[in-house]
Structures are given as C-alpha cells and as structure tokens.
Amino acid sequence: MKITIIPVILCGGSGSRLWPLSRRSFPKQFLTLNDDKSLLQNTYLRLDGLENLNNPILVCNEEHRFIVAQQMKDINVEPFSILLEPFGKNTAPAITIAALKSLDLPDDIDPILLVLSSDHLIKDKGNFIEAIKSGFEFAKNDRLVNFGIIPNSPQTGYGYIKASKPFNEKNITG
C-alpha cells in the first residue's frame, strides 16, 4: 500500500474581507498580493519539496471554477479534482466531500489529506514543510494532526480548541 499526501485546498471564500481589492466575483485567494502568484497558487507552490505528493483536490464556489482551473494551469498543476459548491457550506462539508473524492484513488493508494486554506500567507516555507513532514509521521499512524498558531487572545470568529490538559508529544504518542 502506497501512502500519499493529497493536498485539499479550500478556496471557496466570498471575497468580503479585503474589499475593494477582492469582491464576490474575484475573492482574495485569487489575488496576487506579495509576488506574481496568487494566494491560491502560492498555497500549492509552497508544498514543493514534499515527497509522496499527489495532485490536489480543490474545493471552490461554482462561480469560481474557471478561475481555479486557470490559476492551476498557469503553474502547471493538474488537479486530481475541482469540487464545486453551489453555495458556501463552510469548512467541514468541504473537507468531507474532498475525503469522499479521495476514495476514487486506486485501491493500492492510502491517502492522507493535507487540508490547506487558500488565503494564508506563510513566510517561512522551510518550517512549514518540516511541520508537514513531522505531522505526516503521526498521520501514517492513524493520528489526526492539526496545525495552527498559539493565539494571543480568544478569537471565537476563528474557532479554537481548548484542551483539558497541556498538549505535547507524550500525550499523543503514549
């Protein structure tokens, strides 16, 4: 059985937070803000150097399917699939449909989903890749891995996980 990483890129945002730069017809994930690539393109490109990487599954709004396809084509990426939401359903349903789509892979492939938001800016690619590699080792052992940052204040708008006890490697490996 070959274990592979399938990037699941969530790119279904509505474009309301960076108005007037972004808008409903062209949300922020499709903008070029820091270089000549869009946030969506950079989301995939920062995975360069990962081993066992499969073609990505992208989840977007139905009205953005052509933008997503073109932006992937522009960086020479052929998606495994572009899944369309008729309207925004939020994160959990998007991940669920991507997980179901990953079952279409051949039986000899065991996929591990790497769920990525298409509108993040990650400056330290090296640390990001090392975190993914480390997480991959846990995921290969049927562990759920969650990446994030340590918050400096409660932000319920972003969601958070409150652990009943401090979380460290001993808690999850033992």
CORDAWO-V832982 format. One line per field, one symbol per residue. ss: DSSP state (a for helix, b for strand, c for the rest). A space follows every 10 residues. Layout:
ss: ???
This chain:
ss: cbbbbbbbbb bccccccccc ccbccbcaaa ccccccccaa aaaaaccccc ccbbbbbbbb baaaaaaaaa aaaacccccc bbbbbccccc aaaaaaaaaa aaccccccbb bbbbbbbccc ccccaaaaaa aaaaaaaaac cccccccccc cccccccccc ccccccccaa aaac
